[in-house]
Amino acid sequence: MKSICCAFGALCLAMCAMPAAAEQLTTESIVTLSKTGIGDDAIIAKIRAENVHFNLSVDEMIALKDKGVSSAVIAAMMTAPKAPEIKMSLDSPDPMVPHPAGVYLFDQLGADPKMVKMNPTVSNQAKTGGILGYTLTGGIASLSIKAAIPNETARTITGKKPIFYFFFDQSNDVEASNAWASGANISITSPAEFSLIELMKKKGRREARVGSANLGGAKTGVMDKDRIPFEYTEVRPGVFKVEASNVANPGEYGFIFALGGSGAGGAMTARIFDFSVQ
């Protein structure tokens, strides 16, 4: 019997020591606070601290006014809480942290890992190759259309088997941004809409084959044999981790996501997130 009493006493003490659960703010509690004369400023501060919104009808508003609740407090009750400001980062290595839409290299070369935002490079002209063979064979041999990318090397430098993160507009709950602006390709939602290719290094430029033509017809876009496979996984809505494990040799590479223009083969320009592997 003594042991039972001791156990009961210990239980009572434990229950007394437990903190009381926070009481949810209701219209009744607002009326009670108003009647205490605590003041509108304190009641409004409490409403904002609790981050609550009361969807009051006209009758409920009249009833609250009749019970002594001031107009200022009633207005505060109906004001929707402000959405928390989204703080963007350009270099946080955590993909769960909001980043502006775009393509980021996961830089692991330095002492501390970080994201490096990549800006797309736009080709400045298109070139054709294999014209002599095309002409001599009467169109049996194919000619190729190549987009010329300025500069011999990319500004973004990485090591072998690089990792990227693609942040699309959905990751920040926006419909569209200018991150992908390029005619009809303004809305992009997946890395599957990109092609990873190796760029051919030339004097003063790099080239990407974006079309071909022969007697059988013309093809526009990246050729299947030029595509480098890559893997991607969605880490959260609108954010993808892209692993280019097949990029193991030094050279110039890039993700092409838009082709446009006119001319032979129909591909005169290209937008590409280019990078150099050293």
MIRODO-149163 format. One line per field, with one value per residue (C-alpha): residue in one letter; chain; x, y, z negated. Coordinates in Angstrom, 2 decimals. Each point is the difference from the previous one (the first is absolute). Layout:
% MIRODO-149163
r = [a | ...]
c = [A | ...]
X = [X | ...]
Y = [Y | ...]
Z = [Z | ...]
This chain:
% MIRODO-149163
r = [m | k | s | i | c | c | a | f | g | a | l | c | l | a | m | c | a | m | p | a | a | a | e | q | l | t | t | e | s | i | v | t | l | s | k | t | g | i | g | d | d | a | i | i | a | k | i | r | a | e | n | v | h | f | n | l | s | v | d | e | m | i | a | l | k | d | k | g | v | s | s | a | v | i | a | a | m | m | t | a | p | k | a | p | e | i | k | m | s | l | d | s | p | d | p | m | v | p | h | p | a | g | v | y | l | f | d | q | l | g | a | d | p | k | m | v | k | m | n | p | t | v | s | n | q | a | k | t | g | g | i | l | g | y | t | l | t | g | g | i | a | s | l | s | i | k | a | a | i | p | n | e | t | a | r | t | i | t | g | k | k | p | i | f | y | f | f | f | d | q | s | n | d | v | e | a | s | n | a | w | a | s | g | a | n | i | s | i | t | s | p | a | e | f | s | l | i | e | l | m | k | k | k | g | r | r | e | a | r | v | g | s | a | n | l | g | g | a | k | t | g | v | m | d | k | d | r | i | p | f | e | y | t | e | v | r | p | g | v | f | k | v | e | a | s | n | v | a | n | p | g | e | y | g | f | i | f | a | l | g | g | s | g | a | g | g | a | m | t | a | r | i | f | d | f | s | v | q]
c = [A | A | A | A | A | A | A | A | A | A | A | A | A | A | A | A | A | A | A | A | A | A | A | A | A | A | A | A | A | A | A | A | A | A | A | A | A | A | A | A | A | A | A | A | A | A | A | A | A | A | A | A | A | A | A | A | A | A | A | A | A | A | A | A | A | A | A | A | A | A | A | A | A | A | A | A | A | A | A | A | A | A | A | A | A | A | A | A | A | A | A | A | A | A | A | A | A | A | A | A | A | A | A | A | A | A | A | A | A | A | A | A | A | A | A | A | A | A | A | A | A | A | A | A | A | A | A | A | A | A | A | A | A | A | A | A | A | A | A | A | A | A | A | A | A | A | A | A | A | A | A | A | A | A | A | A | A | A | A | A | A | A | A | A | A | A | A | A | A | A | A | A | A | A | A | A | A | A | A | A | A | A | A | A | A | A | A | A | A | A | A | A | A | A | A | A | A | A | A | A | A | A | A | A | A | A | A | A | A | A | A | A | A | A | A | A | A | A | A | A | A | A | A | A | A | A | A | A | A | A | A | A | A | A | A | A | A | A | A | A | A | A | A | A | A | A | A | A | A | A | A | A | A | A | A | A | A | A | A | A | A | A | A | A | A | A | A | A | A | A | A | A | A | A | A | A | A | A]
X = [0.00 | 2.83 | 1.70 | -3.21 | -0.37 | 3.60 | -0.47 | -3.20 | 1.74 | 2.90 | -2.44 | -1.78 | 3.30 | 1.01 | -3.31 | 0.38 | 3.50 | -1.15 | -0.47 | -3.56 | -0.81 | -0.28 | -3.64 | -1.21 | -1.16 | -3.78 | -2.69 | -1.05 | 3.51 | 0.15 | -3.23 | 1.44 | 3.20 | -1.97 | -2.10 | 3.10 | 0.97 | 3.45 | -0.05 | -0.23 | 3.75 | 0.59 | -2.89 | 1.11 | 3.58 | -1.31 | -1.99 | 3.07 | 2.25 | -2.37 | -0.10 | -3.74 | -2.72 | -3.69 | -2.44 | -2.74 | -3.50 | -1.90 | -2.09 | 3.14 | 1.55 | -3.13 | -0.08 | 3.65 | -0.62 | -3.00 | 2.20 | 2.48 | 2.64 | 1.39 | -0.01 | 3.81 | 0.08 | -2.75 | 1.99 | 3.14 | -1.94 | -0.97 | 3.38 | 1.70 | 3.43 | 2.85 | 1.74 | 3.57 | 2.53 | 1.94 | 3.72 | 1.88 | 3.58 | 2.38 | 2.64 | -1.49 | 0.97 | -3.34 | -2.56 | -2.79 | 0.91 | -1.86 | 2.13 | -0.95 | -1.05 | 2.91 | 2.78 | 2.62 | 3.29 | 0.55 | 3.56 | 2.03 | 3.45 | 0.34 | 0.27 | -3.75 | -2.56 | -2.24 | -2.37 | 1.26 | -2.72 | 0.63 | -1.16 | -0.97 | 2.23 | -1.70 | 1.59 | 0.85 | -0.19 | -0.46 | 2.50 | -0.28 | 2.50 | 0.49 | -1.24 | 2.62 | -0.99 | -3.65 | 0.56 | 2.24 | -2.38 | -3.08 | -1.38 | 0.67 | 2.58 | -1.42 | 0.92 | -0.16 | -1.29 | 1.97 | -0.79 | 3.04 | 0.44 | 2.18 | 3.40 | 2.22 | -0.87 | -2.91 | 0.07 | -1.31 | 2.76 | -0.46 | 1.59 | -0.96 | -3.49 | -1.53 | -3.27 | -2.58 | -3.24 | -2.83 | -2.39 | -3.21 | -2.69 | -2.17 | 2.60 | -0.86 | -3.76 | 0.10 | -1.56 | 2.85 | 3.21 | 2.43 | 2.56 | -1.02 | -1.25 | 0.49 | -3.03 | -2.23 | 2.30 | -0.80 | -1.59 | 2.38 | -0.72 | 2.44 | 3.64 | -1.43 | -0.51 | 3.77 | 2.69 | 3.51 | 2.66 | 3.74 | 1.01 | 2.60 | 2.79 | 1.06 | 2.15 | -1.85 | -3.19 | -1.66 | -2.51 | -3.05 | -1.53 | -3.69 | -1.17 | 0.80 | -1.33 | 0.34 | -2.15 | -2.10 | -1.02 | 1.08 | 0.21 | -0.12 | 1.23 | 2.67 | 0.80 | -0.64 | 3.62 | 1.19 | -2.07 | 1.79 | -2.27 | -0.52 | -2.07 | -2.30 | -2.16 | -2.58 | 1.05 | -3.07 | -2.67 | 1.72 | 3.56 | 2.03 | 3.43 | 1.78 | 3.01 | 2.19 | 2.00 | 0.71 | 1.98 | 3.36 | 2.41 | 1.37 | -1.74 | -2.83 | -3.61 | -3.41 | -3.74 | -1.96 | -3.61 | -1.17 | 0.60 | -1.47 | 0.44 | -0.04 | 2.25 | 1.45 | -1.34 | -2.10 | 2.44 | 1.92 | 0.31 | 0.32 | -0.24 | 2.36 | 1.18 | 3.64 | 2.76 | 3.61 | 1.31 | 3.65]
Y = [0.00 | 2.31 | -0.61 | 0.79 | 3.28 | 0.93 | -0.75 | 2.06 | 2.89 | -0.13 | 0.03 | 3.06 | 1.83 | -0.86 | 1.27 | 3.24 | 0.46 | -0.39 | 3.32 | 0.85 | -0.39 | 3.30 | 1.08 | 0.60 | 3.55 | 0.09 | 2.67 | -0.78 | 0.59 | 3.28 | 1.10 | -1.03 | 1.96 | 3.06 | -0.06 | -0.05 | 3.44 | -1.23 | 2.34 | -0.34 | 0.07 | -3.06 | -1.95 | 0.83 | -1.01 | -3.33 | -0.57 | 0.68 | -2.12 | -2.95 | 0.62 | -0.70 | 1.22 | 0.15 | -0.29 | 2.06 | 0.40 | 3.28 | -1.37 | -1.15 | 3.44 | 1.64 | -2.49 | 0.67 | 3.76 | -0.42 | -1.96 | 2.85 | -0.98 | 3.11 | 0.63 | -0.11 | -3.46 | -1.27 | 1.31 | -1.74 | -3.24 | 0.08 | 1.03 | -2.98 | -0.72 | 1.22 | -2.75 | -0.41 | 1.62 | -2.55 | 0.55 | -1.00 | -1.21 | -0.11 | -2.22 | -2.14 | -3.66 | -1.13 | -0.64 | 0.41 | 3.68 | 2.15 | 1.10 | 2.19 | -2.12 | -1.21 | -2.55 | -0.29 | -1.86 | -1.77 | 1.20 | -2.38 | 1.23 | 2.58 | -0.42 | 0.37 | -1.41 | 2.61 | 0.57 | 2.00 | 1.52 | -0.47 | 2.52 | -1.30 | 0.87 | 0.87 | -1.01 | 2.95 | -1.70 | -3.28 | -1.73 | -2.81 | -2.82 | -2.71 | 2.17 | -1.32 | -3.61 | 0.92 | 1.77 | -2.66 | -2.82 | 1.87 | 0.08 | -3.64 | 1.01 | 2.06 | 3.54 | 1.08 | 3.17 | 1.20 | 2.70 | 2.09 | 0.65 | 3.02 | -0.51 | -3.07 | -0.99 | 0.42 | 2.26 | -2.81 | -2.48 | -3.35 | -3.41 | -3.38 | -1.44 | 3.32 | 0.38 | 2.67 | 1.21 | 1.28 | 2.40 | 0.56 | 2.59 | -2.53 | -0.17 | 3.60 | -0.20 | 2.34 | -0.59 | 1.19 | 1.99 | 1.26 | -2.66 | -2.13 | 2.75 | -1.08 | 0.27 | -3.06 | -1.61 | 2.44 | -2.72 | -2.80 | -2.39 | -2.91 | -0.79 | -2.41 | 3.07 | 0.53 | -1.68 | -0.42 | 0.12 | 0.45 | 3.18 | -0.05 | 2.40 | 2.34 | 3.10 | 2.75 | -2.00 | -3.34 | -1.74 | -2.15 | -2.08 | 0.88 | -1.31 | -1.86 | -0.28 | -2.32 | -1.38 | -1.82 | 3.22 | 2.29 | -0.52 | 2.75 | -0.32 | -1.97 | -3.28 | -3.13 | -1.13 | 3.32 | -0.20 | -0.89 | -1.94 | 1.45 | -0.98 | 2.20 | -0.32 | 2.38 | 0.97 | 2.19 | 1.55 | 1.97 | -0.90 | -2.73 | -1.44 | -0.71 | -2.32 | 0.11 | -3.12 | -0.62 | 3.24 | -1.41 | 1.56 | 3.55 | 2.18 | 2.42 | -1.05 | 1.52 | -0.49 | 1.24 | 0.85 | 2.15 | 0.16 | 2.57 | 2.22 | -0.77 | -1.03 | -3.29 | -2.72 | 2.54 | 0.37 | 3.26 | 0.65 | -1.99 | 0.79 | -2.12 | -0.29 | -0.65 | -1.23 | -1.07 | -3.25 | 0.10]
Z = [0.00 | -0.92 | 3.33 | 1.88 | -1.86 | 0.75 | 3.68 | 0.11 | -1.71 | 2.44 | 2.91 | -1.40 | -0.42 | 3.57 | 1.35 | -1.94 | 1.38 | 3.62 | 1.82 | 0.95 | 3.66 | 1.85 | 0.21 | 3.55 | 0.58 | 0.66 | 0.33 | -3.58 | -1.30 | 1.94 | -1.74 | -3.39 | 0.60 | 1.10 | -3.16 | -2.21 | 1.29 | 1.03 | 2.99 | 3.78 | 0.60 | -2.17 | 1.55 | 3.55 | -0.87 | -1.27 | 3.21 | 2.13 | -2.21 | 0.35 | 3.78 | 0.18 | 2.34 | -0.84 | 2.89 | -1.61 | 1.40 | -0.32 | -2.87 | -1.83 | 0.38 | -1.43 | -2.87 | -0.86 | 0.05 | -2.31 | -2.42 | -0.28 | 2.58 | 1.69 | 3.76 | 0.07 | -1.55 | 2.32 | 3.01 | -1.30 | -0.37 | 3.68 | 1.35 | 1.61 | -1.46 | 2.16 | 1.90 | -1.22 | 2.30 | 1.99 | -0.43 | 3.12 | 0.12 | 2.94 | -1.56 | -2.77 | 0.60 | -1.47 | 2.78 | -2.58 | -0.29 | 2.58 | 2.96 | 2.96 | 2.98 | 2.09 | 0.33 | -2.74 | -0.12 | -3.32 | -0.57 | -2.15 | 1.04 | -2.77 | -3.75 | -0.44 | 2.48 | 1.61 | 2.89 | 2.96 | 2.18 | 3.71 | 2.57 | 3.45 | 2.93 | 3.28 | 3.29 | 2.20 | 3.38 | 1.83 | 2.25 | 2.52 | 0.43 | 2.61 | 2.84 | 2.44 | -0.57 | 0.17 | 3.33 | 1.58 | -0.88 | 1.09 | -3.51 | -0.87 | -2.61 | -2.84 | -0.85 | -3.63 | -1.61 | -3.03 | -2.51 | -0.87 | -3.73 | -0.86 | -1.68 | -0.03 | -3.58 | -2.39 | -3.04 | -2.22 | -0.81 | -1.71 | -0.43 | 1.43 | -0.52 | -1.08 | -1.91 | 0.77 | -1.51 | 2.17 | -1.76 | 1.95 | -0.63 | -1.84 | -2.79 | -0.94 | 0.66 | 2.98 | 3.40 | 2.18 | -0.15 | 2.60 | -0.95 | 2.97 | 2.31 | 3.57 | 2.22 | -0.29 | -2.58 | -2.81 | -2.16 | -0.92 | -2.85 | 0.30 | 0.88 | 2.58 | 2.21 | 0.17 | 2.08 | -1.36 | 2.69 | 0.44 | 1.80 | 2.74 | -0.83 | 2.80 | 0.17 | -1.83 | -0.37 | -0.67 | 2.23 | -0.61 | 2.79 | 0.07 | 3.37 | 3.20 | 3.54 | 3.02 | 2.79 | -2.54 | -1.72 | -2.79 | -3.74 | -2.59 | -3.55 | -1.80 | 1.73 | -2.06 | 0.33 | -1.40 | -3.20 | -3.21 | -2.39 | -3.47 | -3.01 | -2.03 | -3.09 | -1.44 | -3.52 | -0.58 | 2.24 | 2.74 | -1.08 | 1.70 | -0.68 | 3.30 | 0.03 | 3.12 | -0.85 | 3.69 | 0.20 | -1.02 | 2.50 | 0.05 | 2.56 | 0.68 | -0.68 | -0.40 | -0.54 | 3.02 | -0.76 | 2.92 | 3.71 | 2.34 | 3.00 | 3.66 | 2.80 | 1.23 | -2.23 | -1.88 | -2.91 | -0.12 | -3.73 | -3.19 | -3.71 | -2.03 | -3.61 | 0.79 | -2.30 | 0.26 | -1.50 | -0.98]
